[in-house]
Amino acid sequence: MHDEAKIYVRSGAGGDGMVAFHREKRVPKGGPSGGDGGKGGDVFLRVNPKIHTLRKFERQSHFIAKDGGRGGPRRKTGASAEPLYIDVPPGTWIQTDQGRALADLVTAGDSFCVAQGGRGGKGNIRFVNARRRSPRIAEKGEPGEALWLKLELRILADVGIVGLPNAGKSTLLSALSKARPTIADYPFTTLEPNLGVVYLGDQELVVADIPGLLEGAHLGVGLGHNFLRHLLRTRLLIHLIDGNAPNPVADFQLISAELALYSEELESKPRIIVLNKMDLRKDKDDWRQWEEQFVAAGHPILKISALNRQGIDALTQQLFFAYGELPAAADHRRTVIPEAMEHERQPKYTILRDSAGRYIVRGERIERAASMTYWEYEESVHRFQKILAGLGISAALIQSGVQVGDTVLIGDRELEWSE
C-alpha cells in the first residue's frame, strides 16, 4: 500500500544582511549602504489531482527549500527564494511525527505552508541612528524551519463498503459501478481500497470498497488502522455481511464493535445493512431467522446476491435515498480530526472496586463494546473476551486481584469472571 509516507522538510534560511559603505569619486566618506538579505523559501504541500498515491515519497523523502540571497552594497536587497511546492494527492492528511495535526488537503489546488522560510537579515543601513552614523553591524539571516512530517492518504468517497474478508465487497462494488477490482473466492483479495462511481439518473456517488476488517482492527490487527482511517471521510456505510456464514448476526456485531472502538465518529455514521450471497443459502428458514433477529435489534436489512445482481437495483435506490437524507456536508479542508491522532486512539479505562466487592470497569470504548455485544451468542461472548484481552483489561483485572466467580461490571452489564 502507498497511502502512508514520512518526509523531512526544511525551509530556506534568510540571506545575510551586508555591511557596506557608499564609495564613489569625490565622496570618500559615504554613508552606510549595506542591503538586507532576502527571505528564505517556504515549503508548501499542494494538492495535485493527477497524483493518486504517496508512492513517489519512497524515492525521495527529503525536501529542502533554497536560502535567501545575501544583501548587497548600494542598499540592494538580496533575492528572496522561491517557495518549494511538494505535490500530494487529494485527501492527504498532514501531521507532525509527534502526532500533531496540521492540515487536511482535499481539493485540487489546496496548499498549506508546513515550514516558513527564514527572514532576511538586516543590512547596516537599518542600524543608522542619530548617535550611530556609520554602523558596522548587520544581521545574519534567520534559520529555516526543519521537521519530519507524516502523510496519510484518506480516500475521498461518499460511501464506504465494510465487512469481514470475503463478504463480497469487491463483487458488490463491481455490481454497483463500472469498477473492476480484483475478485477471487478467498480472503484478503483486496489489499487496498478500490473506488467506483454509482449512477442513478443524473446523480452519482463515489463508493469505496474497504479491505476486509479483522477482529482487533482498531488495535492495528491486519493493517486495521490503515483501512479504518479511510472510512473517516465517508458519509454513509454499506455494512456487507456474508449471508452464507454460520452466524451473520455475530459477524455484524464484530464489525460494529471494531468501528465503535476505533472512533465514535465511525460508530455514529449511518449504515445500510446488506446480507449478501442469498443465492448460496439453501435453507431459506435460516434467512428468515437472521432477518427477524436483525429487525428485532433495530437493523432492517436488504438481501442481495452481488454475484447474480439480485437486489442490486433496490440497493442502489436505497443508497441514493439514504444519502439524500443526510445533512449538508461540512468542508473537510484543514479540519483537525482528533480521533485520527494516534495517541488519542489508545484505549482508556479505569478499574474500581465497590463496597460489595464487585470490579467496575469504566471506559467509553469498552462500555460501547459491551452494549453492542449480543450476549445470547457464545461467539459474541468469546469475541468480547478477546476485546478485553486486546485492550489489556483482562490482565489489569487479574493484577487487581479478580478471582473466579467475582462479579465484573462493565457499563450496565454484570459478568461473572471465569478462567
N, C-alpha and C positions, 0 to 999 in steps of 0.2 A: 504494500500500500504506500502511496505517496501523498498522504494527507497530513503529515507532520514534518516539521523541519526546525532546526536550531541554527540561527545565524548570528554572526558577530558584526556589529555596525560601529563605525566611528566617524563622527562628523569632522570637518576640517578645522584646523586651528586658524585663528585670526592672524593676519600678517603683522609683522613688527612695525611699530612706528619708527620714524627716522629722525636722527639728529643731524640737521644741516643748516647752513647759513648762506644767505644770498651773497653771491660773488659775481661782480662784473666790473668792467672798466670804469674807473673813476668812482666806484663805490666799494672802497676797500673794507669797510666795516658794515656790511649789510646786515639786516636783522635775521632772526631765525626763520627758516623756511622748510623745515622737515615735515613731510606729509604723514597722514595716518595710514595704518595698514588696512588692507581690505578684509572683509568678513569671510570667514571660512564657510565651506559648503555645508548646507543642511543635508540630512538624509531623510528621504520620504519613502514610504511604501505606497504603491499606487496600483489600483485595480486595472488589470488588462483582461478584457473578456475573451481574448484569444488563448489565454492560458487556462488550463483545467486542472492541473495538479501542482504539487510543490516539488516535483521531481528534479527540477534544474538546480535546486539547492544542495543536491547530493554532489554535484560537480563543483559548485562554488558556494562557500559559506561565509566568506569574509568580504565585507564591503566597506571601503574607506573613501570618504569624500576628499576632495583636494583642499589644500590650505589657501588662505587668502594671500594676495601679493603684498610684498613689503612696500611701505610708504617710500616716496621718492623726494628728491630736492624740489625746490620751487613749488612747495605746497602740493605736490602731486600725491593723490591718494592711491594706494595700491589697489589692484583689481580684486573685486570680490569673486570668490569661486562660485561656479555654477552648482546648483543643488544636484545631489545624486538621487536618482529615482530607481527604486527597485520594484519591478513589476511582479504582482502576485495575482492569483485567480480570484474571481468573485467569491465571497463567502469566507475570506481569510480572517481569522481571529488572531489578534496580536497580544502577547503578554510578555512580561519580563521573565527571565529564567527563575525568578523567585515567586512567580505566580501572580504578579500584579497586572491586572487587565489594563491595556492601553487603548485599543481600538478594535472595531468590528467593521471591516470594509466589505461592502456588499455590491454597490452599484458601479458600473463602468465609469472610470474617471475619478472615483473617490480616492483621496490620498490622505495620508497622516504623517506628520513630521515626528519621527521617532528619536532623532538626535539633532539638536540645533548647532549650527556652526558657531565657532568662537568669534567674539567681537574683535575687530582690528584694534591694534594698539595705537595710542595717540602719539603723533609726532611732536617735536619740541615746540612747534608753533602754538600748540594748545596750552603750553605752560607759561606763556608770557603774561606778566602782570606788572603793576606799577613799580614793584621793587625788584623784579627779575626780568631784565630786558633781553638778556641773552642766555636763556636756559639751555644747559647741555643735558637735557633729560628727555627721555621718551619712554613709551610703554612697549613691552612685547605683546604680541597677540595673545588673546585668551585661548586656552587649550580647547579642543573639541570634546564632545561627549562620546564615551565608549561604553557599550553594553551588549550583552547577549540577549537575543530575543527568541521566544518560542512561537512558532507559527502553527496554527491548526486550521485545516480546511474543513468547513462545515457546509454540506451541500445546501443549495438553495432550492427547496422543493415545497410545494403546498401540502402534499400528503405523503406520509411515510407508511410503508408496509412492514409490520413487525410480526415476529413469530419464532418458534423454535426451528432449528435446522431441519430442512426437508419438509417444511409445512406446505411448500408450493408457492413461495413468494415470487420467484423469478418467472414461473409459469403464469402466475396471475398478472404480473406486470406486462408480460408479453401479450396476454389475452386482452388487457385493458388498453394497451397502446401499441405502437409500432416498434417498440424497443425489442431488441433481440439479445437478451442476456444469456450467459452460459447456463444451460439447464441439463441436469442429469439426476438420476434416481439414487442419490446418496447425499449425506450431509455435507455442508461446507462447500457446495458448488460455488456459491457466491462469496468471494473474498473481499470485495469492496462494493460500495453502493452503486446501483445502476439507476439510471433516470429514464423515464418515458413520459410522453405527453398524452393525456387522455382528452378526447374531444366530445362535446355534446352540443350539436348545432354550431353556433359561433363562439361557444365558451370553450375554455381549455384549462386544464390543471396539470401541473408538473408533479409526477408521482415518483417516489424513490423506493427502491427495494433495498431494505437494510439487511445486511447479512444476519443469519440466524443467531439469536442470543442464547447463551448457555446459562445455566444456574450459576450464580456468582458473578454475572456480567458487571454488576455495579461495583464489584471489587477488582475488576480488571480481568477476570477469568475469560479466556478465549478472546482476547482483544476487546473485551466488553466496553471499556471506556472509549476506545476508538470508534466503535459503532454507535454507542448510545448518544455521543455528542452530536451526531448528525441529525438526531431527532429534535434537537432543541429549536431549530428554525421552523420545522413543520408546524402546521396549524391544526391538522387533523390526522388521525392514525387509522389505518385499517389493521385490526388485530386478527391475523390469519391463523387458524387452528386446523391441524390435521384431523379431519373427521374420522379417519381410519385408525387413529391412535387408540390405545387401550382405554385412556381416560382423558378425553378432551377438556373436561372441566378442570382437572388438575393441571393440565398444560396451560390453560388460560390463566389460572391463579399464579403459576410460576412466573410467566412473563409480566403479569401485572405487578407482582412483588418486586421484580427487578427494576421496572420503571419507577416505582414508588421509592425504592431505596436509593436509586441514583439521584433523583431530584423531584421535588414537589411539583415543579413546573411540568415535568413529563407525566406525572400521575394525573394531573388535572386536565390534560389535553383530551378533547372529545375523541371518542373512538367508535368505529363501526366494527362489530364483532362478526366475523365471517367464518363459517365452517366449510372447509374445502374437502375435496375428494369424495363427494357424495356418490360418485359412480362406483367406488370401490367397496362401500359398506354394504354387505349382503343382508345383514339383519336390520331391517328398517325400524324395528321396535327400539333398537339402540338409538337411532337418530331421534326418535320422538322422546326417549328418556333424557338424552342430553339437552335437547331443545327445551323441554319442560324445566330442567334444572337451571339453565341459563335464564329463562324468562322469570322463574321464581326468584332468582337472585337479582332481578332488575336489569338484565342484559339481553334484550331482544337480539336475535341473530339472523343472518342471511345464510342460506345454504347454497353452495355452488359446486361446480366441477370446473376448475380453471382449465384443465386439460381439454375437456369436451366443450368448453364455453357455455355450459349450462349455468343460468343465473347471472351471467356477466352483464347483460343489459339492465337487469334490475339493480345490480350493484352500482353500475355507472350512474343510473338515475338517482339512487340514494346518495352516492358520493357527491354529486353536484348539489343536491338539495341540502345535505348537511353542511357543505362548505358555504353555501349561500346564506345559511342561517347564522354563521359566525359573525361576531362584531368586526368592525373595520380593523384591518391590520395596522399595527404600530410600525414606525420606521425603525428598523434594526440598526441603522448605521451608528457606529460609535456608542452602542449601548453596552454597558457593562452588565454581564450576566453572572452574578455571584456564584450560582450553582456550578458554573463551569470551572471555577478555580479549584485546583486540586486540593488545597488544604481545607477548603470548606466542604468538600465531599466526604471527608473522613468521618466514619461513624462516631457518634457521640452518644453516650448513655451513662446513667448512674445506677448504682445498686444500693438499696437501703434495706433495713430490716425493721419491721414494725413490732409493736408490743406483743402481738400474737405469734411472733416467730416466723412470719412469712417474709420471703425475699421479694422485694418490689423492684422491678426493673423499669426505669423510666428513660425514654428516648424517643424522639419524634419518629425516626425511621423504623425502629424495631416495633413500636406500637402500631404504626401503619401496616407493617408486615403482618402483625398478629391479627389486626382487624380484617385483613384481606385473605386470611387463611381459611380454607374450607376444612374445618376440624373433623367433619364426618368422614373424610377420606384419609386413609392411612398414609398414602403417598404424600398428601399435602402436609401432614404432621411431620413426616420424615424430612421433607424439604424445609419446613420451618426450623427443625432441629439443626439442619445444615447451615441455615442462615445464622442461627445463634452461634454456632461454632465459627463460621466465617467472620463474624463481627467481633469475635473474641469474648462474647458474653458468657458462653459455657465455661471457658477457662476461668473467667473472673468470678463466676458463681462458685466454682469449686474452690478457688482461692479464698473466697469469703466464708467457706465452711458448709456449703449446702450438702445435705445428705439425702440418700434415697428415701422417698416418702415426704420430704419437705414440700411446702407449697410455694410456688413461684408465681407472682402476679405480674403480668405484662399487659398494660392497658387495663381493660375490663375483663381480661381472661385469666382465670385461675388454673394453673397447671400443677401437676404432681411430678416432682423431679424423679427421674429414673436413670438407670445406667445408660 
